[in-house]
Amino acid sequence: MRRAVLDTNVFVSALITPAGASAKLVEEMGTGGLEVIASPRLLAELEAVLGRQKFRRYFDAVAGPKFVGLLRRDAVIAPDPDEPAPLRSVDPQDDYLLALAYSQSARLVSGDSHLLDLAAVAPICSPADFVVGAPA
């Protein structure tokens, strides 16, 4: 089974564009075809991001907490890593995602260009690339 850490921007994209690649990954998680790894820090970040007012034009205030609840139910919840990943992003706020993916031997899926710039040296890809079969 494929294993992945999905960046918060992937979950936001799934809610905004229900027919997009990110939504397909979330659907695959729900049907058991994709093992999604999350951590308490990722869940807290996602909850905060989905609560932002700027997203109300795409989904209502109830959708965010409901979505996080589904993730808590369907994802594998791993502890936040104590050790940093052997690789760093130019955005230090993304380093915990690298550490989580590394500690769980999972691919990191993101739409963030800072992380995608590392794809040549680390198992990172975009949602669209993961949907079409980037190896786990």
Secondary structure as GFF3:
##gff-version 3
##sequence-region A 1 136
A	DSSP	beta_strand	2	6	.	.	.	ID=ss1
A	DSSP	alpha_helix	8	16	.	.	.	ID=ss2
A	DSSP	alpha_helix	21	30	.	.	.	ID=ss3
A	DSSP	beta_strand	34	38	.	.	.	ID=ss4
A	DSSP	alpha_helix	40	50	.	.	.	ID=ss5
A	DSSP	three_ten_helix	53	55	.	.	.	ID=ss6
A	DSSP	alpha_helix	63	74	.	.	.	ID=ss7
A	DSSP	beta_strand	76	77	.	.	.	ID=ss8
A	DSSP	three_ten_helix	92	94	.	.	.	ID=ss9
A	DSSP	alpha_helix	95	103	.	.	.	ID=ss10
A	DSSP	beta_strand	107	109	.	.	.	ID=ss11
A	DSSP	alpha_helix	113	116	.	.	.	ID=ss12
A	DSSP	beta_strand	124	125	.	.	.	ID=ss13
A	DSSP	alpha_helix	127	131	.	.	.	ID=ss14
###
